[in-house]
Amino acid sequence: MTETSASNILSISVTQEWSSPERRQGHQQLNLIPNEIYHEILSNIDEQNDLPSAALTCRFFASVIIPQTFRVISIHTADNGELTTWPRLLKLIQETSNPRAASFFSHVRQVTIRLPYSPPSMHTSVLRFSEDILLKSPNVEQLIVFDIQLPNMIRTISGLSKLSSLELHLHDDSQDITDAEITSCVFSLRLESFELYLSPEMQDRYPHLAGRFIPFALSPHLRKFGTDSWEMVCGFASQTTLPPLQEVTLWEVEDSLFLYRLLCRIPTLVNLELTGVSLVKFQQDPTGAGRAGLPLSSLPNLRRLVIPPHFVSLLTGPHSLREIQFTEETDPDARFEFPFWSPDLDADMKLLFSSPCPDVERLEFLFCVTVSPGRTWYKNMGQWFPKLRRLSFELLLDFSEGEDYVDFATQIKNVFESFLNTWGPLRTLHKLDFIFNRTLEEEYLVDGAWIESVLPKYNFRNYFPNLTEIGFGRYRRTIAV
């Protein structure tokens, strides 16, 4: 017998006496790592003195690396329709008869399936592969699906007993799915989050398709709901009883007053995102009911609000918001026509200035800087925003031509002066950002060296004594205390 063989036998005899260490997370006892995993690795060690280090390495690998590696998996196809590298690894594990390798799937918690490039002949086989992976992953909690036909997938989803979050992006014909299959799937799951997004082509070809998925949005446990289908929103609003939603994300709003009345039926709402509401549809208000402002006092638990700029004149206080964030509309051209793309903060911005914002800590991507000296809040932002810690602006520079044109550097200096005169002093402010745009799609990249030469002239810390960080697009600067 060789020396190596003898040492291997010694190692095997030692590892057979190994007891898998107890695992805990706080007071919760976790499942033990199978002894076979330790045994297989340790049995290849030649020196008995190496066992403690090897055991620690093995334990870390089995209890940390493997679960983290397989916690989130993605099944994508490349341009040629072939599975990408990560799914090929899954395929190897799927086809093996080794039970320990197959057990890797028990760590999967989140799955994303995206098959946009699969030709019809390959789409079916890749889809079956995806369904098989799901069936072998009993602990999946979150599933995101793109570009697939749903009938078989819905039946597979029904078997995911621990699924709590489902996000569907439909770009293909899903007409074959039956209402009975949808109902069965809904009752099989305990969904806390549901999102449905349809391509414009799908919405045009199948205008009533989204309505068939309404049962998913009515789960009594649902906390998060998102969609880009107004039909889905209307169907949801038609229900007598609504789930206690905490988060709503909408990419399509055709009637702002209708939406407001719906939201008032969800007093549990904490986070509201209206990400793609076009100005054209916003202006279509034949009743004029929203002109006086829609009070957010009807939503007492609302803490975070993401809206396009024109909604700042529709919604009004008092409110308990902690974060207000502005975003672009669906139609970028509307930004030129909307009066709030002027440099001045105006009283018509009811959300900000109908009453003080006592709880707002973050005000993001504000599109105006200055206030006319006669306004109540001019040089008085500390009382208007007494808890404001983070403030950012996204400003469109004047890139017109002609004799009245002012160069970008001068425009930015004017912004700084106007900002300091309007917003200072404000002791609570910690972080400040300016994003300057040449056009609606192109950011103006501020030169770092130029910024460093200009900043000392303004001494932001005199106005904001607790300011620690200031950013100019991609350039950031820490403020010394």
Residue, then its C-alpha position, 0 to 999 in steps of 0.5 A: m500500500t502506498e503512503t498516499s493510500a494509507s493517509n487517505i484511509l486514516s483521513i476517512s476513518v477520522t471523518q467518519e467520526w465527524s459530527s455536523p456542526e449545529r447551525r443557528q440564525g439568532h435563536q432559530q435553529l437551521n437545518l444541518i449540512p449533510n455529513e456526506i458533503y463534509h465526508e467527501i471533501l475531507s476524505n481527500i485530505d492527506e494530513q490529519n492536522d489539516l482537518p480543522s482548517a478543511a472543516l472550516t473551509c467546507r462548512f463555509f462553502a456548504s453553508v454560505i457559498i452554495p446558498q448564496t450562489f444559487r439563491v438568485i438564478s436567471i434563465h436567459t437565451a442569447d441572440n442565437g437562441e442558445l442558453t447562456t452560460w449560467p443556464r448551461l450550468l443549471k442544465l448540467i445539474q438538472e441532468t445529473s443523478n447526483p442527489r447532492a448536486a440536485s439539492f443545490f436547487s433547494h437554495v433557490r429563492q428568486v428566478t428570472i426567466r427571459l426568452p426573447y430570442s428563442p426561435p419557435s422550435m427552440h422556445t418550447s424546449v427552453l420553456r420546458f427546461s425552465e419549468d423543470i428547474l422551477l419544479k425542482s426548486p421548491n423554495v422559490e419565493q420570487l418569480i419574474v417572467f418575460d416573453i413566454q407563453l403562459p398556459n403551461m407556465i401557469r400550471t407550473i407556478s401553481g405548484l410553487s407553494k412558497l411563492s410570494s412575489l410574481e411579476l409577469h411581462l407579457h409580449d406573446d400570445s397568452q390567450d390559451i390560458t383559461d380562467a379556471e387555470i388562473t383561479s386555480c393558480v391564485f388559490s394555490l398561492r399566497l401572493e404578497s406581490f403581483e405585477l403585470y406588464l404588457s407590451p403595447e402590441m399586446q394591449d392593442r391586439y388583446p385589449h381585454l387580456a389584462g382583465r383576466f389577471i385581476p384575480f392575482a391582484l385580489s389576494p387578501h395577503l397582497r401588499k404590492f401591486g404594479t401594472d402598466s394596464w389601465e384596464m387592470v386598474c379599472g378592473f381592480a377598482s371595480q371590486t367591492t373589497l380591496p387587499p391592504l396594499q402598502e405599495v402601488t406602482l402604475w405606468e398608465v393613468e388615464d383619469s387622475l380623479f378616478l385614480y385618486r378615489l381608488l387610492c382613498r380606498i387603500p388607507t394602508l398605502v405607504n409607497l405610491e409610484l406614478t412613473g409614466v403618466s403623460l401630460v396629455k392624459f393628465q390635462q383631460d379633466p372635463t369635470g375640473a374636480g381636481r383643480a382645487g387639489l386632491p388632498l393627501s390627508s386621505l392617505p394617512n400612511l403614505r410615506r413615499l411618493v414618486i410622480p411626474p412633475h405635473f402632479v405637483s399641482l394636482l396633489t395637495g397637503p397636509h401630508s405625512l410624506r417622508e420622501i418625494q421624488f419627481t420623474e419623467e413623463t411618458d411623453p418627453d416633449a410635454r416637459f417643454e410645454f409644462p409651465f413648471w419647467s421655469p426656474d421658479l418654484d410656484a404657489d401652484m405647486k400645491l404638493l410642496f407649498s399648500s402647507p409645510c412639509p413637516d416630515v419630508e426628509r428626501l426631496e429628489f429630482l426637483f426641477c426648479v431652484t428659485v423662489s420669488p422674494g415675496r413668497t412665504w417660503y423664500k429664505n424660510m425653507g427650514q420652517w417649510f422642510p424642517k427635517l430635510r436631509r437630502l435634496s437633489f435637482e435635475l435642471l435643463l440648461d438653456f441650449s438655445e442659440g442667439e445673442d441672448y445665449v448664456d454659456f453653461a458655466t455662467q448658467i450653473k453659477n447663476v443656479f448656485e447663487s439662486f439656490l443659496n439665496t432661496w434655500g439657505p439657511l437649512r441646518t438639517l441638510h446633509k446631502l445635495d445633488f445637482i444634475f444638469n442636462r443639455t437636452l432631455e436625454e443628454e446630461y451635461l458632464v460638469d468638469g471636476a476641476w472647474i467645480e473645485s475652482v468655483l465651489p470656494k466662492y460660494n461656501f455652501r457650509n455657511y448656509f448648510p452647516n451639516l452638509t457632508e456631501i455634494g454631487f454634480g451628476r457623476y462628480r461627487r465631493t465630500i465636504a470636510v467637517 
